[in-house]
Amino acid sequence: MIQTLFGSTENKSGLFDRMKEAVARTRENLSERIDEVVSFNKEIDRNTLDDLEGTLLGADLGSATTHQVITKLRERADRKQIKDAAELKRLLKEELLSILNSANTPPVDRPDGVPEVVLVVGVNGTGKTTTIGKLAQSVRSDGKTALLCAADTFRAAAIEQLEIWGQRTGTEVIRTRAGGDPAAVLYDALEAANARHVDCLIVDTAGRLHTKTNLMSELEKMRRTAQRLVPGAPHEVLLVIDATTGQNGLQQARQFTDAAAVTGVVLTKLDGTAKSGVVVAIARELGLPVRYVGVGEKSGDLLRFDPKEFVDSLIS
C-alpha cells in the first residue's frame, strides 16, 4: 500500500509542530475572531454564529462547507448546548474533523511484487513537479527505491525540472523528447520499473487544461498502458493544488477530478496562506482525501496529512 512507501522519518511530535507552524496564520485569525465574537456576545446564540460564519468564509472553507458547519452549530446553540468559547471551539473541531474523516479513504492495495504506480496531475504552477521530487525523496528516505517518469512531454521545461529533482534526490528519470507520446514514455518507465523491481514509479503528467476531452483521452490512454504492464495500476492518482489559490484552485480541481479519476490531493504552499480552511472545502466539495501538504521548498518539506493533527493545529 502507498502508506508503506510514502512515510516520514520525523517523529509524531515533530510532524505536529510543523503542521502547527504551517497553519499558524489561519489559526491566529480563527482563534482571535472566535474569542472576539464570544466576548462581544454574552450568550452563544444564532447571532454569535452569524459572526462566526463570516470568519469561516474568510478562512476559505467555502460557502457550502461553511453552511453545513454553521447549521450543525446552530442546532446546538438552539438547545443551549454551547456554554463558552472553549465549548464552541471543541464543537467546531468536531464538525471539521467529521468532514475530513468522511473523505479520508485509504489508497487502493496493490499486489505484492509489483511497483506502486502513482500518477501526479495538476495545473502548471501549482508545484506539481516539485511535489514529485519530494515524494521521491520520501520514498528513498524510507529505504525504498523510486523511479520518475517525465510524461509531461508538452512542456520541455517540465522534463528539465524533473531531471533536476532526479539529481537532487538521486532518482533516475525516464524521459523522451519534448512533444513525444506520454503513453510511450510511461510504457518505457513501467518496463524499467518491473525489470528493476522498483518499489515506486511516480509519473509526471501534462499540466494543462487545453480541453477536457483531450485531457481525458490522454490520461485514459496512460491508464490503459499502466494496467497492461502492472496489475491494478495506477494505484494512486494525486492531484496537486496550490493552497494560496483557494476557491479558484478548487474550480480547476473539479475539472481534473472529473477527467483523471483522482484518488487523493496534495496541497502545496500551505504555509503561504491564511486560508487553510480550503483543506476542509476540498474534502467536503470534492469528496477527496488530502494525502500530503507542502510546507516549504526543500525536499523534506512534504508532510503526510493527518485530519486530527490538522484540526488540532488549526483551532487552539
C-alpha positions as CSV (number, residue, x, y, z in Angstrom):
1,M,0.0,0.0,0.0
2,I,1.1,3.6,-0.6
3,Q,1.3,4.2,3.2
4,T,4.3,2.0,3.4
5,L,6.1,3.8,0.6
6,F,5.4,7.4,1.4
7,G,6.2,7.6,5.1
8,S,8.2,10.0,7.1
9,T,11.4,9.8,9.1
10,E,10.2,12.5,11.5
11,N,8.6,11.6,14.8
12,K,5.0,12.3,15.5
13,S,5.5,15.4,17.7
14,G,7.9,16.9,15.1
15,L,5.3,16.5,12.4
16,F,2.6,18.0,14.6
17,D,4.8,21.0,15.3
18,R,5.4,21.6,11.6
19,M,1.7,21.4,10.9
20,K,1.0,24.0,13.6
21,E,3.6,26.2,12.1
22,A,2.2,25.8,8.6
23,V,-1.3,26.8,9.6
24,A,-0.3,29.5,12.1
25,R,-1.7,32.4,10.1
26,T,-5.1,30.8,9.8
27,R,-5.2,29.6,13.4
28,E,-4.4,33.1,14.7
29,N,-7.2,34.6,12.6
30,L,-9.7,32.0,13.6
31,S,-8.9,31.8,17.3
32,E,-8.7,35.6,17.7
33,R,-12.0,36.1,15.9
34,I,-13.8,33.4,17.9
35,D,-12.7,34.9,21.1
36,E,-13.8,38.3,19.9
37,V,-17.2,37.0,18.9
38,V,-17.8,35.2,22.2
39,S,-16.7,38.1,24.3
40,F,-18.9,40.5,22.5
41,N,-22.0,38.2,22.8
42,K,-22.6,37.1,26.4
43,E,-24.7,34.2,25.2
44,I,-23.6,32.0,22.3
45,D,-26.7,32.0,20.1
46,R,-27.6,32.4,16.4
47,N,-26.3,35.9,16.3
48,T,-22.9,34.7,17.6
49,L,-22.8,32.1,14.9
50,D,-23.7,34.6,12.2
51,D,-20.5,36.4,13.1
52,L,-18.6,33.1,13.1
53,E,-20.0,32.3,9.6
54,G,-18.1,35.2,8.1
55,T,-14.9,34.1,9.9
56,L,-15.1,30.6,8.4
57,L,-15.8,32.0,4.9
58,G,-12.7,34.2,5.4
59,A,-10.7,31.1,6.2
60,D,-11.7,29.7,2.8
61,L,-14.0,26.9,3.9
62,G,-16.3,27.9,1.0
63,S,-20.0,28.6,1.2
64,A,-21.3,25.1,1.1
65,T,-18.9,23.8,3.7
66,T,-19.4,26.8,6.0
67,H,-23.2,26.5,5.7
68,Q,-23.0,22.8,6.7
69,V,-20.9,23.6,9.8
70,I,-22.9,26.6,10.9
71,T,-26.2,24.7,10.6
72,K,-24.9,22.0,12.9
73,L,-23.6,24.5,15.4
74,R,-26.9,26.5,15.3
75,E,-28.8,23.3,16.3
76,R,-26.6,23.0,19.4
77,A,-27.0,26.7,20.2
78,D,-30.7,26.5,19.9
79,R,-30.6,23.8,22.6
80,K,-28.3,25.9,24.8
81,Q,-25.5,23.4,24.4
82,I,-22.7,25.9,23.8
83,K,-21.6,27.4,27.1
84,D,-18.4,29.3,26.2
85,A,-15.6,29.8,23.7
86,A,-13.9,26.6,24.7
87,E,-17.0,24.6,24.0
88,L,-17.6,26.4,20.7
89,K,-14.1,25.6,19.6
90,R,-14.5,21.9,20.6
91,L,-17.7,21.6,18.7
92,L,-16.2,23.4,15.7
93,K,-13.3,21.0,15.7
94,E,-15.7,18.0,15.8
95,E,-17.6,19.2,12.8
96,L,-14.4,19.9,10.7
97,L,-12.9,16.5,11.7
98,S,-16.1,14.7,10.7
99,I,-15.9,16.3,7.2
100,L,-12.3,15.4,6.8
101,N,-12.7,11.8,8.1
102,S,-15.7,11.2,5.8
103,A,-13.4,11.8,2.7
104,N,-10.3,10.1,4.2
105,T,-10.4,6.9,2.1
106,P,-7.3,4.7,2.1
107,P,-5.3,4.1,-1.2
108,V,-6.0,1.0,-3.2
109,D,-4.0,-2.0,-2.3
110,R,-1.5,-3.3,-4.8
111,P,-0.4,-6.9,-5.4
112,D,2.9,-7.9,-3.8
113,G,5.9,-7.8,-6.0
114,V,4.8,-5.0,-8.4
115,P,5.8,-1.3,-8.3
116,E,3.4,1.2,-6.8
117,V,2.4,3.4,-9.8
118,V,1.4,6.9,-8.9
119,L,0.1,9.5,-11.5
120,V,0.5,13.1,-10.5
121,V,-1.8,15.6,-12.1
122,G,-2.5,19.3,-11.7
123,V,-2.4,22.8,-13.3
124,N,1.1,24.2,-14.2
125,G,2.4,26.4,-11.5
126,T,0.8,24.5,-8.6
127,G,4.1,22.9,-7.6
128,K,3.4,19.6,-9.3
129,T,6.9,18.7,-10.4
130,T,8.4,19.9,-7.1
131,T,5.9,17.7,-5.3
132,I,7.0,14.7,-7.3
133,G,10.6,15.3,-6.3
134,K,9.6,15.5,-2.6
135,L,7.6,12.2,-3.0
136,A,10.7,10.6,-4.4
137,Q,12.8,11.9,-1.5
138,S,10.2,10.5,0.9
139,V,10.4,7.0,-0.7
140,R,14.2,7.0,-0.7
141,S,14.4,8.2,2.9
142,D,12.4,5.1,3.9
143,G,14.9,2.9,2.3
144,K,12.7,2.1,-0.8
145,T,13.6,2.5,-4.4
146,A,11.9,5.0,-6.7
147,L,11.8,5.9,-10.4
148,L,10.5,9.1,-12.0
149,C,8.7,9.3,-15.4
150,A,8.7,12.6,-17.3
151,A,5.3,12.2,-19.1
152,D,4.6,15.9,-19.3
153,T,6.1,15.9,-22.7
154,F,4.3,19.0,-24.0
155,R,6.4,21.3,-21.9
156,A,10.2,20.9,-22.3
157,A,10.8,22.9,-19.0
158,A,8.8,20.2,-17.1
159,I,11.2,17.5,-18.3
160,E,14.2,19.6,-17.3
161,Q,12.8,20.5,-13.9
162,L,12.0,16.8,-13.2
163,E,15.6,15.9,-14.1
164,I,16.9,18.5,-11.7
165,W,14.8,16.9,-8.9
166,G,16.1,13.5,-10.0
167,Q,19.6,14.7,-9.5
168,R,18.8,16.2,-6.1
169,T,17.2,13.0,-4.8
170,G,19.4,10.5,-6.6
171,T,16.4,9.2,-8.5
172,E,16.6,8.1,-12.2
173,V,14.2,9.8,-14.6
174,I,12.8,8.0,-17.7
175,R,12.2,10.6,-20.4
176,T,11.7,11.2,-24.1
177,R,12.0,14.2,-26.3
178,A,9.7,17.2,-25.9
179,G,6.4,16.6,-27.8
180,G,6.7,12.8,-27.6
181,D,3.9,10.5,-26.7
182,P,3.2,10.5,-22.9
183,A,1.9,6.9,-23.0
184,A,5.0,5.7,-24.8
185,V,7.4,7.2,-22.2
186,L,5.2,5.7,-19.5
187,Y,5.4,2.3,-21.2
188,D,9.2,2.6,-21.1
189,A,9.2,3.6,-17.4
190,L,6.8,0.8,-16.5
191,E,9.1,-1.8,-18.2
192,A,12.1,-0.4,-16.4
193,A,10.3,-0.4,-13.0
194,N,9.3,-4.0,-13.5
195,A,12.7,-5.1,-14.7
196,R,14.5,-3.4,-11.8
197,H,11.9,-4.4,-9.1
198,V,11.4,-0.7,-8.2
199,D,9.2,0.0,-5.2
200,C,7.5,3.1,-6.6
201,L,7.1,4.7,-10.0
202,I,6.0,8.4,-9.9
203,V,4.7,9.8,-13.1
204,D,4.5,13.5,-14.1
205,T,1.6,14.2,-16.4
206,A,0.6,17.1,-18.6
207,G,-0.2,20.2,-16.5
208,R,-2.7,22.0,-18.7
209,L,-6.4,22.0,-19.3
210,H,-6.3,22.7,-23.0
211,T,-9.6,20.9,-23.5
212,K,-11.3,18.5,-21.1
213,T,-11.8,15.9,-23.9
214,N,-8.2,15.8,-24.9
215,L,-7.0,15.6,-21.3
216,M,-9.4,12.7,-20.6
217,S,-8.3,10.9,-23.7
218,E,-4.6,11.3,-22.9
219,L,-5.0,10.2,-19.3
220,E,-7.2,7.3,-20.3
221,K,-4.5,6.1,-22.7
222,M,-1.9,6.3,-20.0
223,R,-4.2,4.4,-17.6
224,R,-4.7,1.6,-20.1
225,T,-0.9,1.4,-20.7
226,A,-0.2,1.2,-16.9
227,Q,-2.9,-1.5,-16.5
228,R,-1.3,-3.7,-19.2
229,L,2.1,-3.8,-17.5
230,V,1.3,-3.6,-13.8
231,P,-1.8,-5.2,-12.1
232,G,-4.2,-2.6,-10.7
233,A,-2.2,0.4,-11.9
234,P,-2.3,3.3,-11.4
235,H,-2.7,2.7,-7.7
236,E,-3.0,6.3,-6.9
237,V,-3.8,9.5,-8.8
238,L,-2.7,12.5,-6.9
239,L,-4.0,16.0,-7.7
240,V,-1.7,18.9,-6.8
241,I,-3.5,22.1,-5.7
242,D,-1.9,25.4,-4.7
243,A,-3.4,26.4,-1.3
244,T,-2.9,30.1,-2.0
245,T,-5.4,30.0,-4.9
246,G,-8.2,28.9,-2.6
247,Q,-11.6,28.6,-4.2
248,N,-10.2,29.3,-7.7
249,G,-7.9,26.3,-7.3
250,L,-10.9,24.3,-6.2
251,Q,-12.6,25.1,-9.5
252,Q,-9.7,23.8,-11.5
253,A,-9.5,20.8,-9.3
254,R,-13.1,19.8,-10.1
255,Q,-12.2,19.6,-13.8
256,F,-9.1,17.5,-13.1
257,T,-11.1,15.3,-10.7
258,D,-13.6,14.5,-13.4
259,A,-11.0,13.9,-16.1
260,A,-8.4,12.0,-14.2
261,A,-10.2,9.8,-11.7
262,V,-8.3,11.4,-8.9
263,T,-7.9,9.4,-5.6
264,G,-6.2,12.0,-3.4
265,V,-4.9,15.6,-3.1
266,V,-1.5,17.1,-2.4
267,L,-2.0,20.7,-1.1
268,T,1.1,22.8,-1.7
269,K,2.2,26.2,-0.2
270,L,0.0,25.6,2.9
271,D,2.5,27.7,4.9
272,G,2.0,30.7,2.5
273,T,-1.7,31.3,3.1
274,A,-4.0,32.5,5.9
275,K,-6.8,30.4,4.3
276,S,-6.0,26.9,5.3
277,G,-9.7,26.1,5.5
278,V,-9.6,25.2,1.9
279,V,-8.4,21.7,3.1
280,V,-11.9,21.2,4.5
281,A,-13.6,22.5,1.4
282,I,-11.6,20.0,-0.7
283,A,-12.8,17.1,1.4
284,R,-16.4,18.4,1.5
285,E,-16.8,19.6,-2.1
286,L,-14.6,17.1,-4.0
287,G,-15.1,14.2,-1.7
288,L,-11.3,13.5,-1.8
289,P,-8.8,12.9,1.0
290,V,-5.8,15.3,1.3
291,R,-2.8,12.9,1.3
292,Y,0.0,15.4,1.8
293,V,0.7,19.1,2.4
294,G,3.6,21.0,1.2
295,V,5.1,23.4,3.7
296,G,8.3,24.7,2.0
297,E,10.6,24.3,-1.0
298,K,13.1,21.8,0.4
299,S,12.9,18.1,-0.4
300,G,11.8,17.2,3.1
301,D,9.0,19.8,3.2
302,L,6.2,17.4,2.4
303,L,4.0,16.2,5.4
304,R,1.7,13.3,5.4
305,F,-1.7,14.7,6.2
306,D,-3.5,13.6,9.4
307,P,-7.0,15.0,9.8
308,K,-6.9,15.2,13.6
309,E,-3.5,16.8,13.7
310,F,-4.7,19.4,11.2
311,V,-7.8,20.3,13.1
312,D,-5.9,20.4,16.4
313,S,-3.3,22.7,14.8
314,L,-6.0,24.9,13.2
315,I,-8.1,25.6,16.3
316,S,-6.4,26.1,19.7
